[in-house]
């Protein structure tokens, strides 16, 4: 390449660079002078807010019960909605009027929410759960104990919640802010427990009430339910031992739960609320007491179903439950000594069950396929039921 060609190329490059610099400066200046619309409330935003407000209002009622609103509050909110609607529907409304109507409607919604009778009972349940956790945990270095200093931190959050509950100006907004903080404090407290923590259940070894009974509904902490055969025999309490299951073989005391393939199941709602990022382990001991053949002389293996779930509505209403975990343990054909059963499941930090209250239930069958039931009598002893959190 000769010198003339090199010089021509250099000049061309200089011209190209100049054009690129000028172009960059132009676009930079254009961006710097671009109008900022972020502070503007568009008319359709106001319309959407009006629709939301009308939808919320249509679902409310006035009264004195929790979740109901103070007398006159709905009419006041409706008036605010109507005023905003008149601005929205007026084609002559300028931007300032739209902005003002939007802000006033949002404030009216906040004021209306504060007129609701707060859900005090739910808040009290959360406080009760925190107090229960505190009362049933000791500080120390042993497994199941919480690290020293943890109880004071949780107690401070409980005191804060109780002060909010006692505030004469209490509104739902205050509860909305404190409930998650209190639950987080509980979860943090339990995270400081050494090793695995025991989830409290009432009468886990069936040692109460301590007298002879064949009516399981008299046993504290536990209730029968008729998931499949509501016509079945009453569940019994095993006591004192038999040739197949001598008294000294019972894991805890002399009492066990006796469940059969023709009997109802048993359940217990726990005070536990599902924790995020933990592993739960349901532990129990079970033993086959009797296993008869079916009408054709065939014997079938005995199965224990154990579940952890949440009642979506009232406790004991099995029409509305959310199943968290279900396990099936096959005990075999013949009566045996007690076997220890462990069923574990993980709860992620984003689980839909977080903060849900837990219940557990147990049932004995030869199969849990409702389309192909097996009709054969069997009985199983269950004892020493524990739920661990780690």
Helices and strands as residue ranges (DSSP letters): H 3-32, H 43-58, H 73-89, H 95-113, H 120-135, H 150-166, H 172-191, E 197-199, G 216-218, E 223-225, E 236-239, G 247-249, E 255-260, E 265-273, E 278-291, E 302-311, E 321-332, E 339-347, E 357-365, G 370-372, E 378-389
